[in-house]
Amino acid sequence: MAEKIKRAIQLMKIAAEKTRKYGKQRCSNALEAAGEALYTGVKNNMKMSP
């Protein structure tokens, strides 16, 4: 699980960098996707733990 969170944070950082480079419009999708992946991962982890 920690691996997934680390990956999501990495993606967020990459998305943030790209946002600075290319402007917000192109990158908001990547940022949303990363946020959604993180949320889904956390949600799934909660389901799995007793």
Biopython code that builds the backbone (N, CA, C, O; Angstrom):
import numpy as np
from Bio.PDB.StructureBuilder import StructureBuilder

atoms = [
    (1, "MET", "N", (0.831, -1.204, 0.000)),
    (1, "MET", "CA", (0.000, 0.000, 0.000)),
    (1, "MET", "C", (0.864, 1.252, 0.000)),
    (1, "MET", "O", (0.612, 2.195, -0.751)),
    (2, "ALA", "N", (1.883, 1.251, 0.848)),
    (2, "ALA", "CA", (2.771, 2.419, 0.910)),
    (2, "ALA", "C", (3.365, 2.697, -0.466)),
    (2, "ALA", "O", (3.593, 3.846, -0.846)),
    (3, "GLU", "N", (3.609, 1.616, -1.200)),
    (3, "GLU", "CA", (4.164, 1.733, -2.546)),
    (3, "GLU", "C", (3.225, 2.524, -3.447)),
    (3, "GLU", "O", (3.661, 3.387, -4.209)),
    (4, "LYS", "N", (1.926, 2.220, -3.353)),
    (4, "LYS", "CA", (0.935, 2.914, -4.178)),
    (4, "LYS", "C", (0.874, 4.391, -3.823)),
    (4, "LYS", "O", (0.771, 5.246, -4.703)),
    (5, "ILE", "N", (0.936, 4.690, -2.527)),
    (5, "ILE", "CA", (0.881, 6.092, -2.099)),
    (5, "ILE", "C", (2.112, 6.828, -2.613)),
    (5, "ILE", "O", (2.011, 7.948, -3.114)),
    (6, "LYS", "N", (3.276, 6.191, -2.485)),
    (6, "LYS", "CA", (4.510, 6.807, -2.984)),
    (6, "LYS", "C", (4.394, 7.094, -4.471)),
    (6, "LYS", "O", (4.786, 8.161, -4.942)),
    (7, "ARG", "N", (3.852, 6.130, -5.207)),
    (7, "ARG", "CA", (3.695, 6.283, -6.650)),
    (7, "ARG", "C", (2.754, 7.440, -6.962)),
    (7, "ARG", "O", (3.022, 8.252, -7.848)),
    (8, "ALA", "N", (1.651, 7.503, -6.225)),
    (8, "ALA", "CA", (0.676, 8.566, -6.460)),
    (8, "ALA", "C", (1.288, 9.930, -6.173)),
    (8, "ALA", "O", (1.051, 10.894, -6.901)),
    (9, "ILE", "N", (2.081, 10.003, -5.100)),
    (9, "ILE", "CA", (2.733, 11.273, -4.764)),
    (9, "ILE", "C", (3.713, 11.652, -5.862)),
    (9, "ILE", "O", (3.813, 12.820, -6.237)),
    (10, "GLN", "N", (4.445, 10.650, -6.384)),
    (10, "GLN", "CA", (5.362, 10.895, -7.504)),
    (10, "GLN", "C", (4.604, 11.467, -8.693)),
    (10, "GLN", "O", (5.037, 12.439, -9.312)),
    (11, "LEU", "N", (3.474, 10.857, -9.003)),
    (11, "LEU", "CA", (2.662, 11.309, -10.131)),
    (11, "LEU", "C", (2.187, 12.736, -9.904)),
    (11, "LEU", "O", (2.168, 13.546, -10.830)),
    (12, "MET", "N", (1.807, 13.037, -8.677)),
    (12, "MET", "CA", (1.360, 14.393, -8.344)),
    (12, "MET", "C", (2.480, 15.392, -8.604)),
    (12, "MET", "O", (2.257, 16.460, -9.174)),
    (13, "LYS", "N", (3.696, 15.026, -8.175)),
    (13, "LYS", "CA", (4.838, 15.922, -8.365)),
    (13, "LYS", "C", (5.105, 16.142, -9.844)),
    (13, "LYS", "O", (5.340, 17.269, -10.278)),
    (14, "ILE", "N", (5.069, 15.057, -10.619)),
    (14, "ILE", "CA", (5.286, 15.156, -12.067)),
    (14, "ILE", "C", (4.208, 16.043, -12.682)),
    (14, "ILE", "O", (4.496, 16.912, -13.505)),
    (15, "ALA", "N", (2.964, 15.811, -12.270)),
    (15, "ALA", "CA", (1.854, 16.598, -12.797)),
    (15, "ALA", "C", (2.026, 18.068, -12.444)),
    (15, "ALA", "O", (1.750, 18.943, -13.264)),
    (16, "ALA", "N", (2.479, 18.338, -11.232)),
    (16, "ALA", "CA", (2.681, 19.722, -10.808)),
    (16, "ALA", "C", (3.772, 20.387, -11.650)),
    (16, "ALA", "O", (3.644, 21.546, -12.045)),
    (17, "GLU", "N", (4.844, 19.641, -11.919)),
    (17, "GLU", "CA", (5.918, 20.180, -12.759)),
    (17, "GLU", "C", (5.394, 20.510, -14.148)),
    (17, "GLU", "O", (5.679, 21.577, -14.692)),
    (18, "LYS", "N", (4.626, 19.585, -14.718)),
    (18, "LYS", "CA", (4.098, 19.792, -16.059)),
    (18, "LYS", "C", (3.132, 20.962, -16.075)),
    (18, "LYS", "O", (3.060, 21.705, -17.054)),
    (19, "THR", "N", (2.388, 21.125, -14.989)),
    (19, "THR", "CA", (1.459, 22.247, -14.901)),
    (19, "THR", "C", (2.232, 23.550, -15.009)),
    (19, "THR", "O", (1.823, 24.470, -15.717)),
    (20, "ARG", "N", (3.355, 23.621, -14.300)),
    (20, "ARG", "CA", (4.180, 24.831, -14.360)),
    (20, "ARG", "C", (4.699, 25.061, -15.776)),
    (20, "ARG", "O", (4.756, 26.195, -16.250)),
    (21, "LYS", "N", (5.079, 23.970, -16.449)),
    (21, "LYS", "CA", (5.659, 24.100, -17.785)),
    (21, "LYS", "C", (4.612, 24.446, -18.833)),
    (21, "LYS", "O", (4.806, 25.374, -19.618)),
    (22, "TYR", "N", (3.518, 23.717, -18.852)),
    (22, "TYR", "CA", (2.595, 23.805, -19.986)),
    (22, "TYR", "C", (1.318, 24.562, -19.690)),
    (22, "TYR", "O", (0.462, 24.706, -20.563)),
    (23, "GLY", "N", (1.181, 25.047, -18.470)),
    (23, "GLY", "CA", (-0.070, 25.707, -18.130)),
    (23, "GLY", "C", (-1.052, 24.720, -17.535)),
    (23, "GLY", "O", (-0.908, 23.507, -17.685)),
    (24, "LYS", "N", (-2.045, 25.255, -16.861)),
    (24, "LYS", "CA", (-2.911, 24.401, -16.057)),
    (24, "LYS", "C", (-3.841, 23.535, -16.893)),
    (24, "LYS", "O", (-4.178, 22.423, -16.487)),
    (25, "GLN", "N", (-4.258, 24.025, -18.050)),
    (25, "GLN", "CA", (-5.325, 23.341, -18.778)),
    (25, "GLN", "C", (-4.957, 21.902, -19.124)),
    (25, "GLN", "O", (-5.737, 20.974, -18.908)),
    (26, "ARG", "N", (-3.746, 21.735, -19.669)),
    (26, "ARG", "CA", (-3.336, 20.415, -20.127)),
    (26, "ARG", "C", (-3.190, 19.441, -18.982)),
    (26, "ARG", "O", (-3.408, 18.240, -19.142)),
    (27, "CYS", "N", (-2.820, 19.962, -17.825)),
    (27, "CYS", "CA", (-2.352, 19.069, -16.786)),
    (27, "CYS", "C", (-3.403, 18.726, -15.745)),
    (27, "CYS", "O", (-3.221, 17.777, -14.982)),
    (28, "SER", "N", (-4.488, 19.468, -15.696)),
    (28, "SER", "CA", (-5.465, 19.217, -14.642)),
    (28, "SER", "C", (-5.965, 17.780, -14.715)),
    (28, "SER", "O", (-6.288, 17.184, -13.688)),
    (29, "ASN", "N", (-6.030, 17.218, -15.924)),
    (29, "ASN", "CA", (-6.471, 15.830, -16.076)),
    (29, "ASN", "C", (-5.519, 14.867, -15.379)),
    (29, "ASN", "O", (-5.957, 13.953, -14.679)),
    (30, "ALA", "N", (-4.222, 15.069, -15.569)),
    (30, "ALA", "CA", (-3.229, 14.201, -14.942)),
    (30, "ALA", "C", (-3.307, 14.328, -13.425)),
    (30, "ALA", "O", (-3.199, 13.343, -12.695)),
    (31, "LEU", "N", (-3.495, 15.555, -12.971)),
    (31, "LEU", "CA", (-3.585, 15.797, -11.539)),
    (31, "LEU", "C", (-4.821, 15.115, -10.963)),
    (31, "LEU", "O", (-4.760, 14.487, -9.906)),
    (32, "GLU", "N", (-5.941, 15.244, -11.668)),
    (32, "GLU", "CA", (-7.180, 14.602, -11.226)),
    (32, "GLU", "C", (-7.015, 13.095, -11.191)),
    (32, "GLU", "O", (-7.455, 12.439, -10.246)),
    (33, "ALA", "N", (-6.385, 12.545, -12.217)),
    (33, "ALA", "CA", (-6.196, 11.097, -12.289)),
    (33, "ALA", "C", (-5.342, 10.612, -11.119)),
    (33, "ALA", "O", (-5.631, 9.583, -10.509)),
    (34, "ALA", "N", (-4.284, 11.369, -10.818)),
    (34, "ALA", "CA", (-3.410, 10.983, -9.712)),
    (34, "ALA", "C", (-4.167, 11.050, -8.388)),
    (34, "ALA", "O", (-4.035, 10.165, -7.543)),
    (35, "GLY", "N", (-4.954, 12.100, -8.219)),
    (35, "GLY", "CA", (-5.748, 12.238, -7.000)),
    (35, "GLY", "C", (-6.741, 11.105, -6.858)),
    (35, "GLY", "O", (-6.937, 10.561, -5.772)),
    (36, "GLU", "N", (-7.359, 10.762, -7.962)),
    (36, "GLU", "CA", (-8.350, 9.689, -7.951)),
    (36, "GLU", "C", (-7.686, 8.352, -7.631)),
    (36, "GLU", "O", (-8.235, 7.542, -6.884)),
    (37, "ALA", "N", (-6.504, 8.127, -8.202)),
    (37, "ALA", "CA", (-5.781, 6.882, -7.945)),
    (37, "ALA", "C", (-5.431, 6.770, -6.463)),
    (37, "ALA", "O", (-5.557, 5.704, -5.860)),
    (38, "LEU", "N", (-4.992, 7.884, -5.890)),
    (38, "LEU", "CA", (-4.633, 7.894, -4.470)),
    (38, "LEU", "C", (-5.866, 7.602, -3.622)),
    (38, "LEU", "O", (-5.816, 6.783, -2.704)),
    (39, "TYR", "N", (-6.965, 8.271, -3.933)),
    (39, "TYR", "CA", (-8.212, 8.091, -3.190)),
    (39, "TYR", "C", (-8.693, 6.648, -3.288)),
    (39, "TYR", "O", (-9.072, 6.040, -2.286)),
    (40, "THR", "N", (-8.674, 6.108, -4.503)),
    (40, "THR", "CA", (-9.125, 4.735, -4.729)),
    (40, "THR", "C", (-8.236, 3.760, -3.967)),
    (40, "THR", "O", (-8.729, 2.819, -3.345)),
    (41, "GLY", "N", (-6.929, 3.987, -4.014)),
    (41, "GLY", "CA", (-5.988, 3.115, -3.313)),
    (41, "GLY", "C", (-6.247, 3.106, -1.819)),
    (41, "GLY", "O", (-6.256, 2.047, -1.191)),
    (42, "VAL", "N", (-6.457, 4.286, -1.250)),
    (42, "VAL", "CA", (-6.722, 4.392, 0.185)),
    (42, "VAL", "C", (-8.040, 3.709, 0.521)),
    (42, "VAL", "O", (-8.141, 2.989, 1.514)),
    (43, "LYS", "N", (-9.052, 3.941, -0.314)),
    (43, "LYS", "CA", (-10.372, 3.350, -0.083)),
    (43, "LYS", "C", (-10.285, 1.827, -0.115)),
    (43, "LYS", "O", (-10.836, 1.144, 0.748)),
    (44, "ASN", "N", (-9.578, 1.300, -1.133)),
    (44, "ASN", "CA", (-9.434, -0.149, -1.260)),
    (44, "ASN", "C", (-8.671, -0.725, -0.077)),
    (44, "ASN", "O", (-8.987, -1.812, 0.407)),
    (45, "ASN", "N", (-7.665, 0.008, 0.385)),
    (45, "ASN", "CA", (-6.872, -0.456, 1.516)),
    (45, "ASN", "C", (-7.745, -0.552, 2.768)),
    (45, "ASN", "O", (-7.595, -1.480, 3.562)),
    (46, "MET", "N", (-8.646, 0.398, 2.940)),
    (46, "MET", "CA", (-9.533, 0.383, 4.104)),
    (46, "MET", "C", (-10.473, -0.817, 4.044)),
    (46, "MET", "O", (-10.786, -1.425, 5.067)),
    (47, "LYS", "N", (-10.918, -1.149, 2.836)),
    (47, "LYS", "CA", (-11.797, -2.312, 2.674)),
    (47, "LYS", "C", (-11.070, -3.591, 3.071)),
    (47, "LYS", "O", (-11.649, -4.475, 3.703)),
    (48, "MET", "N", (-9.784, -3.682, 2.689)),
    (48, "MET", "CA", (-9.035, -4.914, 2.917)),
    (48, "MET", "C", (-8.705, -5.111, 4.388)),
    (48, "MET", "O", (-8.732, -6.237, 4.885)),
    (49, "SER", "N", (-8.392, -4.020, 5.093)),
    (49, "SER", "CA", (-8.000, -4.172, 6.489)),
    (49, "SER", "C", (-9.233, -4.462, 7.344)),
    (49, "SER", "O", (-10.305, -3.912, 7.092)),
    (50, "PRO", "N", (-9.090, -5.308, 8.335)),
    (50, "PRO", "CA", (-10.230, -5.701, 9.167)),
    (50, "PRO", "C", (-10.752, -4.563, 10.031)),
    (50, "PRO", "O", (-11.710, -4.748, 10.782)),
]
sb = StructureBuilder()
sb.init_structure("model")
sb.init_model(0)
sb.init_chain("A")
sb.init_seg("    ")
for serial, (resi, resn, name, xyz) in enumerate(atoms, 1):
    if name == "N":
        sb.init_residue(resn, " ", resi, " ")
    sb.init_atom(name, np.array(xyz, "f"), 0.0, 1.0, " ", f" {name:<3s}", serial, name[0])
structure = sb.get_structure()
